[in-house]
């Protein structure tokens, strides 16, 4: 997977991995269609940070979900 390329497939891949790593229960709330390529770099930054870290506190998880929410299409 070449994440340097902005694509809908890469957005879907990153969101799937984020949901998996964070064990998000309501995964349906975070859908690839909620994001566009305009916010790709920000999403990629979040993805890379999450993949580097082993575990997350409740506060960190809440902050990540809030940040993802702020990247959603309006």
N, C-alpha and C positions, 0 to 999 in steps of 0.2 A: 504494500500500500504506500503510494507516494503522497504524503500529506502536504507536500509543497504545492500541489495542484488544487486550486479551489474548485470543488465539485460537490454536487448533491450527494454523491456516493461517499465521499470523504466525510462530509458532515454526518451522514447516517452512521458511518463506521465509528467516528469519534464519540458520538452520543451513545451508541450501544456500549462502547467500552467504559464510558463514564458511568452509565447506569449500572453496569455490571460491577465495576470497582466499588462504587458507593452503596451497592445493594439497595437501590431505590425501589421501594415497594410499589409506588404508583408510577411505573415506568411510562404508562400511556400519557402522562401529563407532559412528558418531554419527547416531542416528536420531531423528526427531521424537517417536516414541512413547516414547523414553527420558526425555522431559522433560514436566513438567506445568505448568499455568499458575501454580502456586504460586511457581515460580522465574522467572517471566516477566521481572520487572524486572532481575534479575541477568543473565539471558541477553541482554536488550536492552542493558544497559551494556557487556557484552563485545562484542556486535555493533557498537555505535557506536564503540567504541575501535578495533576492527579496521578498520572502514570508513574511519576518519580517517587511519590510518597507511599509509605506502607500502610498507614492507617490514619483515620480522621476522627477528630472529636465531634461531638454533636454540633457545637458552634461552627466548626469548620464546614461541616456538611451543609448546615443551614446557609452559611455565607455563599457556598458554591451554588446551591440551588437558587438562591436569590440572584446571584450574578448571571446564571443561565437565564433566569426569568427576565432580566434586564436586556438580554441580547435578543429576545424573541421579537419577531415581526410585530408591528403595531397594527 
